[in-house]
Amino acid sequence: LAMAYMNSLVPSYVVQRDVGLETVYQVVVRDRNRLALTSDILAAAYLGIKNVLAISGDHTVLGDNKGGRAVYDLDSAQFVYLLKKMIDEGTDLQGNEIHGKVEINVGIAANPNANPLDPEILKIGRKVKIGADFIQTQTMFDIDLTKEFLKETERFSCPTLVGIFPLKSFGIADFFDKYIPGVSVPRDLLEAMEKCKEEPDKEKRKDRYDEVNMEFFSPFIKEIRKTTSAAGIHVMAVLYERILDPLLRETM
């Protein structure tokens, strides 16, 4: 949703600096014109960021500042083109020389839940042709849809990270199912999450939520790793860091 958070360049840099792992800097074109986007990428390159995810972002009417004016000077495909100009030619969109070297992998977002899927595949193909280096999907709950999408995108020979979103509570699961476009939480998972609410003890309730997530996502990840061409998994454990360690240990 369109809400104000810290510029993701800051945590991307801090994690890369303090932990030593490469990060993926998410850049939303909704809020910035081409000058600001160019400036942000120059800053990221200077800080040693190696990966950028170019995304459109939800419109401001879908956030908590509905009076905010969306910019969309460039769409996500045009932003990919700007990135490749900066990387390959050392110029901006107008051909002006940029000040600083940019060595960054360019990522794009994809929605395997799209129905019909063909227009989504066409958009991905266009961005890959422009120069995208990798793909990250929106959160997935349906293993068959995930496999279908990965099979369709094999033609692009572009590494794909499958997105999953462990659900911290029934409230979050219900919100995803009702209000996130193109995302449907399986009925059996929703029912299992709802049963967790019956546990009166707060800590035990957390443990039950953990168990439900492990039972659903562990076989999901294993199946993706075993039977598809996916390059990896993007675990979006928003405010739910505690699930990362057991989930990764179980599925690595």
C-alpha positions as CSV (number, residue, x, y, z in Angstrom):
1,L,0.0,0.0,0.0
2,A,1.1,3.6,-0.6
3,M,2.3,4.7,2.9
4,A,5.3,6.7,4.0
5,Y,8.3,4.6,5.3
6,M,12.0,5.1,5.6
7,N,13.7,5.3,2.2
8,S,14.8,1.6,1.7
9,L,18.3,2.8,0.6
10,V,19.1,3.3,4.2
11,P,18.4,-0.2,5.6
12,S,19.7,-1.7,2.4
13,Y,23.1,0.0,3.0
14,V,23.1,-0.7,6.8
15,V,22.4,-4.4,6.3
16,Q,25.0,-4.7,3.6
17,R,27.5,-2.9,5.7
18,D,26.9,-4.5,9.1
19,V,26.0,-8.1,8.0
20,G,28.0,-8.4,4.8
21,L,25.2,-9.7,2.7
22,E,24.1,-8.2,-0.6
23,T,20.7,-6.5,-0.4
24,V,18.0,-5.6,-2.9
25,Y,17.2,-1.8,-2.9
26,Q,13.5,-1.4,-3.8
27,V,12.8,1.8,-5.7
28,V,9.2,2.9,-6.4
29,V,8.7,5.1,-9.4
30,R,5.4,6.5,-8.0
31,D,7.0,9.2,-5.9
32,R,10.0,10.5,-8.0
33,N,10.6,12.0,-11.3
34,R,13.6,10.9,-13.5
35,L,16.0,13.4,-11.9
36,A,15.3,12.1,-8.4
37,L,15.5,8.5,-9.6
38,T,18.8,9.1,-11.2
39,S,20.1,10.8,-8.1
40,D,18.9,7.9,-5.9
41,I,20.7,5.3,-8.1
42,L,23.9,7.4,-8.1
43,A,23.7,7.4,-4.3
44,A,23.1,3.6,-4.2
45,A,26.0,2.9,-6.5
46,Y,28.3,5.1,-4.4
47,L,27.3,3.2,-1.3
48,G,28.1,-0.2,-3.0
49,I,24.5,-1.4,-3.4
50,K,24.6,-4.2,-6.0
51,N,20.9,-4.9,-6.7
52,V,17.9,-2.7,-7.4
53,L,14.3,-3.7,-7.7
54,A,12.3,-1.4,-10.0
55,I,8.7,-1.3,-9.1
56,S,5.7,1.0,-9.9
57,G,4.2,1.1,-6.4
58,D,0.5,1.2,-5.5
59,H,-1.3,4.4,-6.3
60,T,-1.7,7.0,-3.5
61,V,-5.5,6.4,-3.4
62,L,-4.6,3.0,-1.9
63,G,-2.7,4.4,1.0
64,D,-3.2,6.6,4.1
65,N,-2.4,9.9,2.3
66,K,-5.1,9.9,-0.4
67,G,-4.4,13.6,-1.2
68,G,-0.8,12.9,-2.1
69,R,0.0,13.4,-5.7
70,A,1.5,10.5,-7.6
71,V,4.4,11.4,-9.9
72,Y,4.9,8.4,-12.3
73,D,7.2,10.5,-14.5
74,L,8.5,7.1,-15.6
75,D,6.8,3.7,-15.5
76,S,8.7,0.7,-14.2
77,A,9.8,-0.4,-17.8
78,Q,11.1,3.1,-18.5
79,F,13.0,3.1,-15.2
80,V,14.6,-0.2,-16.2
81,Y,15.7,1.5,-19.4
82,L,17.1,4.5,-17.4
83,L,19.0,2.0,-15.2
84,K,20.5,0.2,-18.2
85,K,21.5,3.6,-19.8
86,M,23.3,4.5,-16.5
87,I,25.0,1.1,-16.3
88,D,26.0,0.5,-19.9
89,E,26.5,3.9,-21.3
90,G,27.1,6.1,-18.3
91,T,24.3,8.5,-19.3
92,D,20.8,9.5,-18.3
93,L,17.8,9.3,-20.5
94,Q,18.7,12.5,-22.4
95,G,22.2,11.3,-23.1
96,N,23.8,13.5,-20.5
97,E,26.9,12.0,-18.8
98,I,26.3,10.9,-15.2
99,H,28.9,11.6,-12.5
100,G,29.8,8.2,-11.1
101,K,30.0,4.6,-12.2
102,V,26.9,2.4,-11.7
103,E,27.4,-1.3,-11.4
104,I,24.0,-2.7,-10.4
105,N,21.8,-5.7,-11.1
106,V,18.4,-4.7,-12.2
107,G,15.4,-6.5,-10.9
108,I,11.7,-6.4,-11.8
109,A,8.5,-7.4,-10.1
110,A,6.0,-10.0,-11.4
111,N,2.6,-11.2,-10.5
112,P,2.1,-14.9,-11.1
113,N,-1.5,-14.5,-9.7
114,A,-2.5,-12.4,-12.7
115,N,-5.6,-13.6,-14.5
116,P,-5.2,-13.9,-17.4
117,L,-1.4,-14.5,-17.2
118,D,-0.5,-13.8,-20.8
119,P,-0.4,-10.0,-20.4
120,E,1.8,-10.3,-17.4
121,I,4.2,-12.6,-19.3
122,L,4.4,-10.0,-22.1
123,K,5.2,-7.2,-19.7
124,I,8.0,-9.3,-18.2
125,G,9.4,-10.2,-21.6
126,R,9.5,-6.5,-22.5
127,K,11.4,-5.6,-19.4
128,V,13.8,-8.5,-19.8
129,K,14.5,-7.3,-23.4
130,I,15.2,-3.8,-22.1
131,G,17.7,-5.3,-19.7
132,A,16.3,-6.7,-16.5
133,D,18.7,-9.1,-14.8
134,F,16.3,-10.9,-12.3
135,I,12.7,-11.3,-11.4
136,Q,11.0,-11.2,-8.0
137,T,7.4,-12.4,-7.7
138,Q,4.6,-11.1,-5.6
139,T,3.7,-13.3,-2.6
140,M,2.6,-16.8,-3.7
141,F,0.4,-19.3,-1.9
142,D,-0.7,-21.5,-4.8
143,I,2.0,-24.0,-5.8
144,D,0.4,-24.9,-9.1
145,L,0.2,-21.2,-10.2
146,T,3.8,-20.8,-9.2
147,K,4.9,-23.7,-11.3
148,E,2.9,-22.5,-14.3
149,F,4.4,-19.1,-14.0
150,L,8.0,-20.4,-13.7
151,K,7.4,-22.7,-16.7
152,E,6.1,-19.7,-18.8
153,T,9.1,-17.5,-17.9
154,E,11.8,-20.1,-18.5
155,R,12.0,-18.7,-22.1
156,F,13.6,-15.5,-20.7
157,S,16.5,-17.2,-19.0
158,C,16.1,-14.6,-16.2
159,P,16.7,-15.8,-12.6
160,T,13.5,-15.7,-10.6
161,L,13.0,-15.4,-6.9
162,V,9.6,-16.7,-5.7
163,G,8.0,-14.5,-3.1
164,I,6.4,-15.9,0.0
165,F,4.8,-14.0,3.0
166,P,4.6,-15.9,6.3
167,L,1.5,-14.8,8.1
168,K,2.1,-13.6,11.6
169,S,-1.6,-13.6,12.6
170,F,-5.1,-14.4,11.4
171,G,-5.7,-10.7,11.0
172,I,-2.9,-10.3,8.5
173,A,-4.0,-13.5,6.7
174,D,-7.6,-12.2,6.4
175,F,-6.4,-8.8,5.3
176,F,-4.3,-10.3,2.5
177,D,-7.2,-12.4,1.3
178,K,-9.7,-9.6,1.3
179,Y,-7.7,-6.5,0.3
180,I,-4.5,-7.4,-1.6
181,P,-5.3,-7.4,-5.4
182,G,-4.5,-10.7,-7.0
183,V,-3.7,-12.6,-3.8
184,S,-5.9,-15.4,-2.5
185,V,-5.0,-17.1,0.8
186,P,-6.0,-20.8,0.6
187,R,-9.1,-21.6,2.6
188,D,-7.5,-24.3,4.7
189,L,-4.7,-22.0,5.7
190,L,-7.1,-19.3,6.7
191,E,-9.1,-21.7,8.8
192,A,-5.9,-23.0,10.5
193,M,-4.9,-19.4,11.2
194,E,-8.3,-18.6,12.6
195,K,-8.2,-21.6,15.0
196,C,-5.0,-20.2,16.5
197,K,-7.0,-17.3,17.9
198,E,-8.7,-19.7,20.2
199,E,-5.5,-20.1,22.3
200,P,-5.8,-17.7,25.3
201,D,-2.2,-17.7,26.2
202,K,-0.3,-15.1,24.1
203,E,3.0,-17.0,23.8
204,K,1.3,-20.3,23.1
205,R,-0.8,-18.6,20.4
206,K,2.4,-17.3,18.8
207,D,3.8,-20.8,18.8
208,R,0.7,-22.1,17.1
209,Y,0.9,-19.5,14.4
210,D,4.5,-20.5,13.9
211,E,3.5,-24.2,13.5
212,V,0.8,-23.4,11.0
213,N,3.3,-21.3,8.9
214,M,5.9,-24.0,9.1
215,E,3.4,-26.7,8.0
216,F,2.3,-24.7,5.0
217,F,5.5,-22.9,3.8
218,S,8.1,-25.6,4.5
219,P,6.7,-28.1,1.9
220,F,5.9,-25.2,-0.4
221,I,9.6,-24.0,-0.5
222,K,10.9,-27.6,-0.7
223,E,8.6,-28.3,-3.7
224,I,9.8,-25.1,-5.5
225,R,13.4,-25.9,-4.9
226,K,13.0,-29.5,-6.0
227,T,10.8,-29.3,-9.1
228,T,11.2,-25.8,-10.6
229,S,13.8,-23.5,-12.2
230,A,13.4,-20.8,-9.5
231,A,16.8,-19.3,-8.5
232,G,15.7,-18.7,-5.0
233,I,13.0,-17.7,-2.5
234,H,12.2,-14.2,-1.3
235,V,10.8,-14.5,2.2
236,M,8.9,-11.4,3.2
237,A,8.8,-11.9,7.0
238,V,7.3,-8.4,7.7
239,L,7.3,-7.9,11.5
240,Y,7.7,-11.7,11.8
241,E,11.4,-12.2,12.0
242,R,11.1,-15.1,14.4
243,I,9.9,-17.4,11.7
244,L,13.0,-16.9,9.5
245,D,15.4,-19.1,11.5
246,P,13.2,-22.3,11.8
247,L,11.9,-21.9,8.2
248,L,15.3,-21.5,6.6
249,R,16.8,-24.3,8.7
250,E,14.0,-26.6,7.7
251,T,14.2,-25.9,4.0
252,M,17.8,-25.3,3.2
